[in-house]
Amino acid sequence: MRQHVCVVDRINYSTSPLVVIRETLPNVEVLHVFGDADIATASELESSINEIDGSLPLIVDLSECRFIDTTAISVLIRAFRRLGDKFRIVVAPKSHVERVLNITHLPAIMSVSTSLEEAFKVA
């Protein structure tokens, strides 16, 4: 039986709400991101990512993220620089977030998957 811990890590009720839920599994950490990752919420996203010590791979699940801007993309790039190949991103297929990440060529430098199952295989 798979055991894990899941806690609400950050909640921001600004005009662009962001909720980050941290899930600790035996072999990977997952941050589930809900809402908008933008200039108003990027610091909360970065704080949540930086609380992960890097001993396990980290998957940032953006499949429920409605919007992302360059400020949040910079947060993802900094996380990748810190964690290297242990850093993974999940996006919903054909979503705004996937389009923006493709435009910025992020999948060319880091692992971007369209499902958690696919990201687990890589992690």
N, C-alpha and C positions, 0 to 999 in steps of 0.2 A: 504494500500500500504506500502510495506517495504522500509524504508529509511536507507541508510547507507553511510558511508564515506569511500573512498578508496584512499590511497595515496601511492606513491612509497617511501618506507622507507629507503632502502639501495641498492646501486648498486656498485659492485666491478668489474672492468674490468681487473682483473689480469688474469693469465693463466688459472685459475679455476674460471670463473665468477659465481657470486651468485647475484640473485635479490630477494628481499623480499618485498612483497606488503602487506601492512596492511589494513585490512577491518574491520571497526567497525560497528557491527550490534547492534540492541537494547539489546540483551541478551548475546552477546558473541563477543570476539575479535578473528579475524582469521589472521594468518600470512601465506601467500601463498609463498612458497619457490621454486625458480626456479634455476636450475644449479647444482653446486657441493658444498656440505657442507663438507669441509675438513679443514686441518690445515691452509690453506691459507685464508679461508673465515670464519672460526668459530667465530672470534671476531666480525664480522659484524652480524652474526646470533645471537650471544649472546647480542649484543647491541640492536638489534631489539626486542628481547624477554624482555630484562630488561626495555625497555621503556613502557611496559605494566604494569599498576599499580596493577593489580591483583584484582580489584573490580569485574570484570566480568570473566567468564571462558575464557581460551585461548586455541584455536585450532591451532596447527602448522601443516599446510597442506604441507606435503612432497611428494604429489602425482606427482608433476612435477620435483622433485629433482632427478637428474641422479645418484648421487654418494654421499655416506656418509662414513666418517671414524670415528675412535674412538675419535678424538678431538671434532667433532660435536656431537657425542653421549654423551660425557661428558657435553656439553652445555645443551642438553636435560635433562640429569639427574639433573643438578643444577636447571634448571627451574622447574622440578617436585618437587624437595625438597622445593623450594620457594613457589610454588603455590598449591601443593598437588593435591587433587581431581579436582581442577579447570583446570588442565592441560591435554590436549588431543593431540594426534598425529594422522594424517591421512597419509596413504601410499598407493601407487598404488599396487593392487594385483599382486603377482608374480614378483615384481620389485626387483632390486638390494637392494634398501633401505629396503624393507620388509624382504628380506633374512637376511641382516645384523642385523636388529633389532631382528629377531627371534633367530639368533645365539647367540646374547648377552642377550637373555631372557628379553628384555625390556617389552614385552607385559605382562609378569608375575607381573611386579610392577607398571605399569601405563597403561592408556587407549590408545590402538592403534587400529584404525579403518581402514577399506579399502574404506570408502566413507565419504564425508562431511556430507551427510544426516544422516548416522549412528552416527557420532560424535556429530551432533546437538541434536540428541535424548538423548545422554548421558549428554550433557552440559545443 
